[in-house]
Amino acid sequence: MQQQDLWKEEANQLKKDLATRQKQVIKREVEVRLPGQTPSQNKGQAPKHPQKNDTKSNDFLRRQLGL
């Protein structure tokens, strides 16, 4: 019985410690973008990756899609 009493005391101490422990909340802030709206920061700026009008790649992609 001595071992069981010791386990109960340790369990109660652990419950007490966990109850008083500060809870840590991690926030993940994500910018919500709706279709058709651009952020005001990017207005007037050139796109980072301009589209290439390469006819070879355009024809290749159209063939891949079956167009």
Distance bins in CASP14 RR format, pairs under 12 A and 6 or more apart:
PFRMAT RR
TARGET T0000
AUTHOR 0000-0000-0000
RMODE 2
METHOD distances of the structure
MODEL  1
1 7 0 0 0 0 0 1 0 0 0 0 0
1 8 0 0 0 0 0 1 0 0 0 0 0
2 8 0 0 0 0 0 1 0 0 0 0 0
2 9 0 0 0 0 0 1 0 0 0 0 0
3 9 0 0 0 0 0 1 0 0 0 0 0
3 10 0 0 0 0 0 1 0 0 0 0 0
4 10 0 0 0 0 0 1 0 0 0 0 0
4 11 0 0 0 0 0 1 0 0 0 0 0
5 11 0 0 0 0 0 1 0 0 0 0 0
5 12 0 0 0 0 0 1 0 0 0 0 0
6 12 0 0 0 0 0 1 0 0 0 0 0
6 13 0 0 0 0 0 1 0 0 0 0 0
7 13 0 0 0 0 0 1 0 0 0 0 0
7 14 0 0 0 0 0 1 0 0 0 0 0
8 14 0 0 0 0 0 1 0 0 0 0 0
8 15 0 0 0 0 0 1 0 0 0 0 0
9 15 0 0 0 0 0 1 0 0 0 0 0
9 16 0 0 0 0 0 1 0 0 0 0 0
10 16 0 0 0 0 0 1 0 0 0 0 0
10 17 0 0 0 0 0 1 0 0 0 0 0
11 17 0 0 0 0 0 1 0 0 0 0 0
11 18 0 0 0 0 0 1 0 0 0 0 0
12 18 0 0 0 0 0 1 0 0 0 0 0
12 19 0 0 0 0 0 1 0 0 0 0 0
13 19 0 0 0 0 0 1 0 0 0 0 0
13 20 0 0 0 0 0 1 0 0 0 0 0
14 20 0 0 0 0 0 1 0 0 0 0 0
14 21 0 0 0 0 0 1 0 0 0 0 0
15 21 0 0 0 0 0 1 0 0 0 0 0
31 37 0 0 0 0 0 1 0 0 0 0 0
31 39 1 0 0 1 0 0 0 0 0 0 0
31 41 0 0 0 0 0 1 0 0 0 0 0
31 42 0 0 0 0 0 1 0 0 0 0 0
32 39 0 0 0 0 0 1 0 0 0 0 0
33 39 1 0 0 1 0 0 0 0 0 0 0
33 42 0 0 0 0 0 1 0 0 0 0 0
37 43 0 0 0 0 0 1 0 0 0 0 0
38 44 0 0 0 0 1 0 0 0 0 0 0
38 45 0 0 0 0 1 0 0 0 0 0 0
38 47 0 0 0 0 0 1 0 0 0 0 0
39 45 0 0 0 0 0 1 0 0 0 0 0
42 48 0 0 0 0 1 0 0 0 0 0 0
51 57 0 0 0 0 0 1 0 0 0 0 0
51 58 0 0 0 0 0 1 0 0 0 0 0
52 58 0 0 0 0 1 0 0 0 0 0 0
52 61 0 0 0 0 0 1 0 0 0 0 0
53 59 0 0 0 0 0 1 0 0 0 0 0
54 60 0 0 0 0 1 0 0 0 0 0 0
54 61 0 0 0 0 1 0 0 0 0 0 0
55 61 0 0 0 0 0 1 0 0 0 0 0
55 62 0 0 0 0 0 1 0 0 0 0 0
56 62 0 0 0 0 0 1 0 0 0 0 0
56 63 0 0 0 0 0 1 0 0 0 0 0
57 63 0 0 0 0 0 1 0 0 0 0 0
57 64 0 0 0 0 0 1 0 0 0 0 0
58 64 0 0 0 0 0 1 0 0 0 0 0
58 65 0 0 0 0 0 1 0 0 0 0 0
58 67 0 0 0 0 0 1 0 0 0 0 0
59 65 0 0 0 0 0 1 0 0 0 0 0
59 66 0 0 0 0 0 1 0 0 0 0 0
59 67 0 0 0 0 1 0 0 0 0 0 0
60 66 0 0 0 0 0 1 0 0 0 0 0
60 67 0 0 0 0 0 1 0 0 0 0 0
61 67 0 0 0 0 1 0 0 0 0 0 0
END
